[in-house]
């Protein structure tokens, strides 16, 4: 079984969504299904079929979240050595072709927001940066082609202070 690295807060958020779906959302939708079933003929009952569909989505999400919980490897990036690129590190790199600079933070799959510079530890760019030090050069094959970068700076910035899309309980549900 492969492991899924995540921060302590990322793991807490994962558990929070799992518990909400299991303890709040699934019972609520089950009640919706029961009420709809009491209305009579189920073959023509749109509310009943909608509730069944919601339950299928909830069960799929619970299955996925449970698999992530089982594979979770909790890593606190704040206690790691910041002289090398590791999980949780924020890396400023320079494109060797045009001197354009980019900043990326390596995080877990469920914590990633590529559009905001939070990239999954499993991404090609993150994998090519792991273990590097400031001044190291790296070549990586990306979907856009082969790129050359230089590691300019390695620092630690809390992943959740960089996130723009923090999910709340209303985002967990299936309305």
HELIX and SHEET records of a PDB file:
HELIX    1   1 UNK A    8  UNK A   20  1                                  13    
HELIX    2   2 UNK A   21  UNK A   25  3                                   5    
HELIX    3   3 UNK A   26  UNK A   37  1                                  12    
HELIX    4   4 UNK A   42  UNK A   44  5                                   3    
HELIX    5   5 UNK A   46  UNK A   71  1                                  26    
HELIX    6   6 UNK A   77  UNK A   79  5                                   3    
HELIX    7   7 UNK A  109  UNK A  111  5                                   3    
HELIX    8   8 UNK A  114  UNK A  116  5                                   3    
HELIX    9   9 UNK A  124  UNK A  129  1                                   6    
HELIX   10  10 UNK A  159  UNK A  162  1                                   4    
HELIX   11  11 UNK A  169  UNK A  172  1                                   4    
SHEET    1   A 2 UNK A   4  UNK A   6  0                                        
SHEET    2   A 2 UNK A  72  UNK A  74  1                                        
SHEET    1   B 5 UNK A 118  UNK A 120  0                                        
SHEET    2   B 5 UNK A 101  UNK A 107  1                                        
SHEET    3   B 5 UNK A  89  UNK A  95 -1                                        
SHEET    4   B 5 UNK A 145  UNK A 156 -1                                        
SHEET    5   B 5 UNK A 137  UNK A 142 -1                                        
END                                                                             
